[in-house]
Amino acid sequence: LTKNVPMFVCTMAYPTVPCPLHVFEPRYRLMIRRSMETGTKQFGMCINDSQNGFADYGCMLQIRNVHFLPDGRSVVDTVGGKRFRVLRRGMKDGYCTADIEYLEDVKVY
């Protein structure tokens, strides 16, 4: 998943760290539903950037569980995965998307 990756612009996420989310905005409700339906069960998380919309670096989040509430909101249990750099920004149905490249950690021996 490196092209047109859905982006949740909200907070900082880190690899291996749980990131529980309360999703109530219609654009992100749609994004979460699509992530579940397509089977990728993941999306990018970046912090806000007033000039570019969102930061140049972020972290993929893997959806572990979604609890859909009767009014359309959801509580999403995610955990951080790989870190990435944004190559190109886009938009789809109200939420941000990006083409990304994953960052590789330097191995310590």
TIMI-2910 file (N, C-alpha, C, CB; in pm, 1 decimal, decimal comma, always signed):
<rs>
+----------+----------+----------+----------+----------+----------+----------+----------+----------+----------+----------+----------+------+
!      n_x !      n_y !      n_z !     ca_x !     ca_y !     ca_z !      c_x !      c_y !      c_z !     cb_x !     cb_y !     cb_z ! resn !
+----------+----------+----------+----------+----------+----------+----------+----------+----------+----------+----------+----------+------+
!    +85,1 !   -118,6 !     +0,0 !     +0,0 !     +0,0 !     +0,0 !    +89,0 !   +124,1 !     +0,0 !    -96,5 !     +0,3 !   +123,1 !  Leu !
!   +112,6 !   +181,3 !   -119,5 !   +195,5 !   +301,8 !   -129,1 !   +132,5 !   +410,7 !   -215,7 !   +331,5 !   +266,1 !   -184,6 !  Thr !
!    +26,2 !   +377,7 !   -289,2 !    -40,5 !   +475,0 !   -377,0 !   -179,9 !   +507,7 !   -323,4 !    -50,2 !   +420,4 !   -522,2 !  Lys !
!   -213,4 !   +636,6 !   -326,1 !   -345,6 !   +682,0 !   -280,0 !   -383,3 !   +627,0 !   -142,3 !   -451,4 !   +641,8 !   -380,7 !  Asn !
!   -287,4 !   +631,7 !    -51,7 !   -309,7 !   +583,0 !    +84,5 !   -399,5 !   +682,7 !   +158,1 !   -173,7 !   +563,3 !   +160,5 !  Val !
!   -509,9 !   +637,1 !   +219,0 !   -594,1 !   +728,7 !   +296,0 !   -516,5 !   +784,6 !   +414,5 !   -722,1 !   +657,6 !   +344,5 !  Pro !
!   -534,4 !   +914,2 !   +440,4 !   -462,5 !   +980,7 !   +548,7 !   -559,6 !  +1034,3 !   +653,5 !   -376,0 !  +1094,6 !   +493,4 !  Met !
!   -535,2 !   +997,6 !   +776,8 !   -609,5 !  +1051,7 !   +890,2 !   -521,2 !  +1161,6 !   +947,7 !   -645,0 !   +939,8 !   +998,9 !  Phe !
!   -565,5 !  +1287,1 !   +934,2 !   -486,5 !  +1400,8 !   +982,2 !   -536,1 !  +1434,0 !  +1122,7 !   -498,7 !  +1526,1 !   +885,4 !  Val !
!   -453,9 !  +1398,1 !  +1221,0 !   -501,5 !  +1412,3 !  +1358,3 !   -387,0 !  +1426,9 !  +1457,4 !   -587,0 !  +1293,4 !  +1396,2 !  Cys !
!   -322,6 !  +1317,1 !  +1490,9 !   -223,1 !  +1317,0 !  +1597,2 !    -99,0 !  +1241,9 !  +1551,8 !   -280,2 !  +1254,3 !  +1725,6 !  Thr !
!     -3,2 !  +1229,6 !  +1639,6 !   +119,1 !  +1156,9 !  +1609,6 !    +99,1 !  +1010,0 !  +1643,8 !   +239,5 !  +1215,9 !  +1687,2 !  Met !
!   +146,5 !   +922,7 !  +1555,6 !   +139,2 !   +778,1 !  +1581,1 !   +280,5 !   +721,6 !  +1569,3 !    +40,4 !   +706,0 !  +1480,4 !  Ala !
!   +304,7 !   +612,9 !  +1640,3 !   +438,2 !   +552,1 !  +1644,2 !   +429,8 !   +401,5 !  +1621,7 !   +507,3 !   +581,6 !  +1778,7 !  Tyr !
!   +532,2 !   +343,7 !  +1559,1 !   +533,1 !   +198,3 !  +1537,5 !   +515,9 !   +122,4 !  +1670,0 !   +664,7 !   +155,3 !  +1468,7 !  Pro !
!   +435,3 !    +19,0 !  +1665,8 !   +403,9 !    -73,7 !  +1777,3 !   +317,2 !    -13,9 !  +1888,0 !   +531,5 !   -122,7 !  +1838,6 !  Thr !
!   +287,2 !   +116,9 !  +1882,8 !   +211,6 !   +182,3 !  +1990,0 !    +62,2 !   +185,5 !  +1956,5 !   +264,1 !   +325,8 !  +2013,5 !  Val !
!    -24,5 !   +137,1 !  +2047,1 !   -169,1 !   +143,2 !  +2023,8 !   -216,3 !   +287,6 !  +2008,0 !   -244,8 !    +75,5 !  +2139,1 !  Pro !
!   -312,9 !   +307,5 !  +1918,7 !   -367,1 !   +441,3 !  +1892,4 !   -519,5 !   +431,3 !  +1879,6 !   -304,0 !   +503,4 !  +1762,4 !  Cys !
!   -591,9 !   +436,8 !  +1992,9 !   -738,8 !   +429,3 !  +1986,3 !   -796,0 !   +558,4 !  +1929,1 !   -798,7 !   +402,0 !  +2126,4 !  Pro !
!   -895,6 !   +546,5 !  +1842,4 !   -954,7 !   +663,2 !  +1777,0 !  -1106,6 !   +664,6 !  +1793,6 !   -918,0 !   +665,1 !  +1628,0 !  Leu !
!  -1161,5 !   +783,9 !  +1816,3 !  -1305,7 !   +804,1 !  +1815,7 !  -1336,3 !   +876,8 !  +1685,1 !  -1355,9 !   +885,9 !  +1943,5 !  His !
!  -1399,8 !   +808,2 !  +1591,7 !  -1423,0 !   +863,5 !  +1457,9 !  -1566,7 !   +912,2 !  +1446,8 !  -1392,8 !   +758,0 !  +1348,2 !  Val !
!  -1581,0 !  +1042,8 !  +1422,8 !  -1715,2 !  +1100,8 !  +1413,8 !  -1736,2 !  +1185,7 !  +1289,8 !  -1742,8 !  +1183,7 !  +1535,0 !  Phe !
!  -1627,5 !  +1237,2 !  +1228,1 !  -1643,5 !  +1318,4 !  +1107,9 !  -1684,1 !  +1229,6 !   +990,8 !  -1512,9 !  +1395,1 !  +1075,3 !  Glu !
!  -1784,4 !  +1272,8 !   +910,9 !  -1831,4 !  +1190,0 !   +798,5 !  -1720,4 !  +1145,4 !   +703,4 !  -1934,8 !  +1265,8 !   +720,4 !  Pro !
!  -1623,5 !  +1232,6 !   +674,3 !  -1517,2 !  +1194,2 !   +580,8 !  -1432,5 !  +1079,6 !   +635,5 !  -1428,0 !  +1314,4 !   +550,2 !  Arg !
!  -1405,1 !  +1081,1 !   +766,3 !  -1324,2 !   +974,6 !   +824,6 !  -1406,3 !   +848,2 !   +850,2 !  -1260,8 !  +1022,3 !   +954,3 !  Tyr !
!  -1536,5 !   +865,4 !   +873,2 !  -1623,4 !   +747,1 !   +884,8 !  -1620,6 !   +669,8 !   +754,0 !  -1769,8 !   +787,8 !   +921,0 !  Arg !
!  -1627,7 !   +743,3 !   +641,3 !  -1620,6 !   +681,9 !   +508,8 !  -1484,1 !   +615,0 !   +488,4 !  -1646,0 !   +787,8 !   +398,4 !  Leu !
!  -1377,8 !   +683,3 !   +527,5 !  -1242,4 !   +630,7 !   +510,9 !  -1223,7 !   +499,2 !   +587,6 !  -1139,3 !   +734,3 !   +558,0 !  Met !
!  -1269,8 !   +494,1 !   +711,3 !  -1257,3 !   +372,5 !   +793,1 !  -1339,2 !   +259,5 !   +731,9 !  -1303,1 !   +399,2 !   +938,9 !  Ile !
!  -1461,9 !   +291,0 !   +690,0 !  -1547,6 !   +188,8 !   +628,9 !  -1480,9 !   +130,3 !   +504,9 !  -1685,4 !   +248,2 !   +592,3 !  Arg !
!  -1422,8 !   +216,6 !   +420,8 !  -1354,4 !   +169,1 !   +299,8 !  -1232,6 !    +84,0 !   +332,7 !  -1312,3 !   +287,0 !   +213,5 !  Arg !
!  -1156,4 !   +124,9 !   +435,3 !  -1038,5 !    +46,8 !   +475,5 !  -1078,8 !    -93,4 !   +519,2 !   -962,7 !   +117,7 !   +589,3 !  Ser !
!  -1191,9 !   -104,1 !   +585,2 !  -1241,2 !   -235,7 !   +628,9 !  -1294,2 !   -315,8 !   +510,3 !  -1351,9 !   -219,6 !   +735,5 !  Met !
!  -1372,7 !   -251,0 !   +422,9 !  -1434,9 !   -320,9 !   +309,2 !  -1333,3 !   -370,3 !   +207,5 !  -1533,9 !   -229,7 !   +240,2 !  Glu !
!  -1228,3 !   -291,1 !   +182,1 !  -1127,5 !   -332,1 !    +83,2 !  -1033,1 !   -437,5 !   +140,0 !  -1047,0 !   -210,7 !    +35,7 !  Thr !
!  -1032,3 !   -450,8 !   +273,1 !   -948,6 !   -553,1 !   +335,1 !   -808,6 !   -507,1 !   +369,9 !   -939,4 !   -669,9 !   +245,6 !  Gly !
!   -772,0 !   -382,7 !   +334,2 !   -636,7 !   -335,7 !   +368,6 !   -624,7 !   -316,7 !   +519,6 !   -603,8 !   -202,5 !   +294,7 !  Thr !
!   -733,6 !   -273,7 !   +582,3 !   -739,0 !   -248,1 !   +725,6 !   -624,7 !   -159,9 !   +774,4 !   -737,5 !   -378,0 !   +800,3 !  Lys !
!   -583,6 !    -65,2 !   +689,1 !   -480,5 !    +28,7 !   +732,2 !   -493,9 !   +163,1 !   +662,8 !   -343,1 !    -29,0 !   +706,2 !  Gln !
!   -434,8 !   +263,3 !   +725,1 !   -434,0 !   +398,7 !   +671,0 !   -318,1 !   +472,9 !   +736,3 !   -571,2 !   +472,3 !   +696,1 !  Phe !
!   -282,2 !   +587,4 !   +677,6 !   -173,5 !   +667,1 !   +732,6 !   -223,4 !   +767,0 !   +834,8 !   -100,1 !   +739,0 !   +622,0 !  Gly !
!   -137,5 !   +797,3 !   +931,0 !   -167,9 !   +900,0 !  +1031,4 !    -58,4 !  +1006,0 !  +1025,5 !   -178,9 !   +838,0 !  +1175,8 !  Met !
!    -99,7 !  +1132,4 !  +1009,3 !     -6,8 !  +1245,0 !  +1008,1 !    -64,1 !  +1356,2 !  +1094,8 !    +19,4 !  +1295,5 !   +862,7 !  Cys !
!    +25,6 !  +1439,5 !  +1145,6 !    -22,0 !  +1558,0 !  +1216,5 !    -51,5 !  +1667,9 !  +1114,6 !    +82,6 !  +1606,3 !  +1322,0 !  Ile !
!   -129,5 !  +1764,3 !  +1155,9 !   -168,0 !  +1877,1 !  +1071,2 !    -46,8 !  +1964,8 !  +1038,7 !   -277,3 !  +1960,8 !  +1140,1 !  Asn !
!    -46,0 !  +2019,2 !   +919,1 !    +56,1 !  +2116,0 !   +876,9 !    -19,3 !  +2226,4 !   +804,2 !   +168,7 !  +2049,6 !   +784,0 !  Asp !
!    -12,4 !  +2348,6 !   +858,4 !    -92,7 !  +2459,0 !   +802,9 !    -56,1 !  +2493,5 !   +658,4 !    -76,3 !  +2582,5 !   +889,1 !  Ser !
!    +66,7 !  +2466,4 !   +615,7 !   +105,8 !  +2498,0 !   +477,9 !    +68,1 !  +2387,4 !   +379,0 !   +255,4 !  +2523,0 !   +471,4 !  Gln !
!    +93,8 !  +2262,3 !   +415,8 !    +72,8 !  +2150,9 !   +322,1 !    -50,4 !  +2065,5 !   +351,1 !   +192,9 !  +2062,9 !   +322,7 !  Asn !
!   -123,2 !  +2096,1 !   +456,8 !   -238,7 !  +2014,2 !   +492,8 !   -203,8 !  +1909,4 !   +595,9 !   -295,8 !  +1947,5 !   +370,3 !  Gly !
!    -94,5 !  +1836,6 !   +572,7 !    -45,4 !  +1741,1 !   +671,5 !   +105,1 !  +1723,2 !   +654,9 !   -118,5 !  +1605,2 !   +658,0 !  Phe !
!   +167,4 !  +1671,2 !   +759,7 !   +313,2 !  +1660,8 !   +768,1 !   +372,6 !  +1573,1 !   +657,9 !   +352,9 !  +1605,7 !   +903,3 !  Ala !
!   +502,4 !  +1590,2 !   +634,3 !   +574,3 !  +1513,3 !   +532,1 !   +605,1 !  +1370,6 !   +576,7 !   +703,5 !  +1583,9 !   +496,0 !  Asp !
!   +594,8 !  +1345,2 !   +705,8 !   +623,8 !  +1211,4 !   +759,6 !   +509,0 !  +1165,6 !   +846,9 !   +756,1 !  +1211,0 !   +840,1 !  Tyr !
!   +486,0 !  +1034,3 !   +849,8 !   +379,0 !   +980,1 !   +931,3 !   +401,0 !   +833,6 !   +959,1 !   +245,4 !  +1000,7 !   +864,3 !  Gly !
!   +297,0 !   +770,3 !  +1010,6 !   +303,8 !   +629,8 !  +1049,3 !   +176,8 !   +559,5 !  +1001,8 !   +321,5 !   +614,7 !  +1203,7 !  Cys !
!   +192,5 !   +440,9 !   +946,2 !    +75,4 !   +361,8 !   +907,8 !     +9,3 !   +309,0 !  +1033,8 !   +114,5 !   +244,7 !   +812,3 !  Met !
!   -122,8 !   +303,5 !  +1032,5 !   -197,6 !   +243,1 !  +1142,5 !   -269,3 !   +119,6 !  +1090,9 !   -298,7 !   +344,1 !  +1204,4 !  Leu !
!   -258,7 !    +11,8 !  +1165,1 !   -325,6 !   -113,9 !  +1133,1 !   -450,6 !   -123,6 !  +1220,4 !   -230,3 !   -237,3 !  +1155,6 !  Gln !
!   -567,3 !   -141,8 !  +1157,2 !   -692,4 !   -154,3 !  +1232,6 !   -700,4 !   -294,4 !  +1292,5 !   -816,3 !   -125,9 !  +1141,4 !  Ile !
!   -712,7 !   -300,3 !  +1426,0 !   -727,9 !   -429,5 !  +1493,8 !   -874,6 !   -462,5 !  +1516,1 !   -653,6 !   -429,0 !  +1627,8 !  Arg !
!   -954,8 !   -357,6 !  +1542,9 !  -1096,9 !   -379,7 !  +1569,4 !  -1172,0 !   -247,9 !  +1551,3 !  -1119,0 !   -437,0 !  +1713,1 !  Asn !
!  -1296,0 !   -256,9 !  +1502,9 !  -1381,8 !   -138,1 !  +1490,7 !  -1513,8 !   -167,9 !  +1558,9 !  -1404,2 !    -98,0 !  +1340,6 !  Val !
!  -1557,5 !    -77,3 !  +1643,3 !  -1689,3 !    -88,1 !  +1706,3 !  -1775,4 !    +24,2 !  +1650,0 !  -1679,9 !    -80,1 !  +1864,1 !  His !
!  -1869,6 !    -12,1 !  +1562,9 !  -1958,4 !    +87,1 !  +1502,2 !  -2073,7 !   +116,9 !  +1597,5 !  -2012,2 !    +37,2 !  +1364,9 !  Phe !
!  -2096,6 !   +244,6 !  +1623,8 !  -2205,2 !   +286,6 !  +1712,0 !  -2330,8 !   +312,0 !  +1629,0 !  -2165,5 !   +413,9 !  +1792,3 !  Leu !
!  -2449,5 !   +302,4 !  +1692,4 !  -2575,8 !   +317,9 !  +1618,4 !  -2589,1 !   +449,1 !  +1541,2 !  -2689,8 !   +306,9 !  +1713,5 !  Pro !
!  -2527,3 !   +557,7 !  +1589,9 !  -2540,9 !   +687,9 !  +1523,2 !  -2437,3 !   +710,3 !  +1412,7 !  -2529,6 !   +798,8 !  +1625,4 !  Asp !
!  -2357,9 !   +607,6 !  +1379,8 !  -2262,7 !   +619,4 !  +1270,0 !  -2119,0 !   +643,8 !  +1314,1 !  -2304,9 !   +729,3 !  +1180,0 !  Gly !
!  -2102,0 !   +687,8 !  +1439,3 !  -1965,9 !   +704,8 !  +1490,0 !  -1902,5 !   +567,6 !  +1510,0 !  -1965,3 !   +785,9 !  +1623,0 !  Arg !
!  -1771,7 !   +566,5 !  +1530,7 !  -1706,8 !   +439,5 !  +1560,6 !  -1587,1 !   +460,2 !  +1651,9 !  -1663,4 !   +369,8 !  +1431,7 !  Ser !
!  -1556,9 !   +355,5 !  +1726,7 !  -1438,1 !   +351,9 !  +1809,4 !  -1345,1 !   +252,2 !  +1741,3 !  -1470,3 !   +311,8 !  +1960,2 !  Val !
!  -1228,3 !   +301,2 !  +1699,9 !  -1136,9 !   +220,0 !  +1619,8 !  -1010,7 !   +190,6 !  +1700,6 !  -1101,3 !   +291,8 !  +1486,6 !  Val !
!   -980,9 !    +62,5 !  +1715,3 !   -860,8 !    +18,4 !  +1785,1 !   -752,2 !     -4,7 !  +1680,7 !   -887,4 !   -111,4 !  +1869,4 !  Asp !
!   -649,5 !    +79,4 !  +1680,7 !   -540,3 !    +66,1 !  +1583,9 !   -407,4 !    +54,2 !  +1656,1 !   -537,9 !   +185,9 !  +1487,1 !  Thr !
!   -307,4 !     +7,6 !  +1582,3 !   -170,4 !     +2,6 !  +1633,6 !    -77,3 !    +52,3 !  +1523,3 !   -131,4 !   -142,9 !  +1680,0 !  Val !
!    +26,4 !   +124,7 !  +1563,5 !   +120,5 !   +180,4 !  +1467,1 !   +202,1 !    +73,2 !  +1396,8 !   +212,8 !   +277,1 !  +1535,6 !  Gly !
!   +224,8 !    +96,7 !  +1266,9 !   +305,5 !     +5,9 !  +1185,6 !   +429,5 !    +77,6 !  +1134,4 !   +223,3 !    -49,8 !  +1067,7 !  Gly !
!   +448,8 !    +72,2 !  +1004,1 !   +569,1 !   +132,3 !   +944,3 !   +559,7 !   +284,2 !   +934,7 !   +593,0 !    +74,4 !   +805,8 !  Lys !
!   +675,1 !   +349,2 !   +946,1 !   +684,2 !   +493,3 !   +925,2 !   +699,9 !   +519,7 !   +775,7 !   +803,2 !   +555,0 !  +1006,0 !  Arg !
!   +656,7 !   +637,2 !   +731,4 !   +664,2 !   +668,8 !   +588,7 !   +693,8 !   +815,7 !   +564,2 !   +534,8 !   +630,7 !   +519,8 !  Phe !
!   +732,8 !   +843,8 !   +439,5 !   +752,0 !   +981,0 !   +391,8 !   +650,3 !  +1004,6 !   +281,0 !   +899,9 !  +1005,5 !   +340,7 !  Arg !
!   +588,5 !  +1121,3 !   +281,7 !   +488,9 !  +1158,4 !   +180,7 !   +560,8 !  +1205,0 !    +54,1 !   +393,5 !  +1270,1 !   +234,4 !  Val !
!   +524,8 !  +1145,4 !    -58,9 !   +581,3 !  +1184,6 !   -188,2 !   +488,0 !  +1279,1 !   -263,1 !   +609,7 !  +1060,7 !   -273,7 !  Leu !
!   +357,1 !  +1252,3 !   -255,5 !   +257,6 !  +1329,8 !   -328,5 !   +127,2 !  +1332,0 !   -249,3 !   +234,8 !  +1271,4 !   -470,3 !  Arg !
!    +63,4 !  +1447,4 !   -245,8 !    -62,5 !  +1462,2 !   -172,2 !   -180,7 !  +1462,0 !   -267,7 !    -61,9 !  +1591,4 !    -89,1 !  Arg !
!   -294,3 !  +1412,1 !   -218,0 !   -415,9 !  +1411,3 !   -297,7 !   -537,9 !  +1422,8 !   -208,0 !   -423,9 !  +1284,3 !   -382,7 !  Gly !
!   -654,9 !  +1404,3 !   -269,5 !   -780,7 !  +1414,8 !   -196,4 !   -879,2 !  +1317,2 !   -258,5 !   -836,6 !  +1561,0 !   -198,9 !  Met !
!   -960,2 !  +1252,8 !   -174,9 !  -1063,7 !  +1162,4 !   -225,1 !  -1186,1 !  +1174,0 !   -135,3 !  -1012,4 !  +1014,9 !   -230,8 !  Lys !
!  -1296,2 !  +1216,2 !   -193,0 !  -1424,0 !  +1224,8 !   -121,4 !  -1413,4 !  +1295,3 !    +14,3 !  -1479,6 !  +1086,1 !   -101,1 !  Asp !
!  -1332,4 !  +1401,3 !    +20,2 !  -1325,5 !  +1481,9 !   +141,6 !  -1210,0 !  +1451,3 !   +234,6 !  -1449,3 !  +1466,4 !   +215,6 !  Gly !
!  -1147,5 !  +1334,4 !   +219,7 !  -1031,9 !  +1306,1 !   +306,0 !   -903,6 !  +1305,5 !   +223,6 !  -1049,4 !  +1170,3 !   +378,7 !  Tyr !
!   -793,1 !  +1330,5 !   +292,2 !   -662,8 !  +1337,9 !   +225,9 !   -611,6 !  +1199,5 !   +189,6 !   -561,5 !  +1409,1 !   +315,0 !  Cys !
!   -532,9 !  +1195,4 !    +82,6 !   -463,6 !  +1072,9 !    +42,0 !   -319,5 !  +1110,8 !    +11,2 !   -533,1 !  +1004,5 !    -82,4 !  Thr !
!   -234,8 !  +1010,0 !     -1,1 !    -94,5 !  +1038,7 !    -33,8 !    -29,8 !   +917,8 !    -99,6 !    -15,8 !  +1079,0 !    +92,8 !  Ala !
!    +65,7 !   +946,7 !   -187,2 !   +157,7 !   +844,1 !   -235,1 !   +275,3 !   +851,3 !   -138,5 !   +202,3 !   +866,5 !   -388,7 !  Asp !
!   +318,7 !   +736,2 !    -89,8 !   +420,3 !   +733,9 !    +15,4 !   +533,6 !   +638,7 !    -18,1 !   +357,8 !   +694,7 !   +148,1 !  Ile !
!   +642,9 !   +652,5 !    +56,9 !   +748,3 !   +551,9 !    +55,8 !   +780,2 !   +520,1 !   +200,9 !   +876,3 !   +601,3 !    -22,4 !  Glu !
!   +799,8 !   +391,1 !   +228,5 !   +828,1 !   +348,7 !   +364,0 !   +972,1 !   +379,7 !   +400,0 !   +799,7 !   +200,1 !   +380,8 !  Tyr !
!   +995,1 !   +410,0 !   +526,8 !  +1129,7 !   +438,2 !   +576,8 !  +1188,4 !   +311,0 !   +635,8 !  +1127,7 !   +552,1 !   +682,7 !  Leu !
!  +1314,7 !   +288,4 !   +609,7 !  +1383,6 !   +171,8 !   +663,6 !  +1473,0 !   +215,9 !   +777,8 !  +1465,9 !    +99,6 !   +554,0 !  Glu !
!  +1463,7 !   +146,2 !   +887,4 !  +1551,0 !   +174,9 !  +1000,8 !  +1690,5 !   +118,8 !   +973,8 !  +1492,8 !   +115,6 !  +1131,5 !  Asp !
!  +1791,2 !   +188,7 !  +1024,2 !  +1927,4 !   +138,8 !  +1014,5 !  +1942,3 !    +31,0 !  +1121,7 !  +2034,0 !   +254,6 !  +1032,3 !  Val !
!  +1985,6 !    -87,2 !  +1079,5 !  +2000,3 !   -198,5 !  +1173,0 !  +2118,1 !   -173,8 !  +1267,4 !  +2019,8 !   -331,2 !  +1096,4 !  Lys !
!  +2098,6 !   -203,0 !  +1394,6 !  +2204,3 !   -191,7 !  +1495,5 !  +2249,7 !   -332,5 !  +1529,2 !  +2154,9 !   -114,9 !  +1624,2 !  Val !
!  +2379,7 !   -355,7 !  +1518,4 !  +2431,5 !   -491,4 !  +1544,3 !  +2507,0 !   -496,8 !  +1675,9 !  +2523,3 !   -537,3 !  +1429,8 !  Tyr !
+----------+----------+----------+----------+----------+----------+----------+----------+----------+----------+----------+----------+------+
</rs>
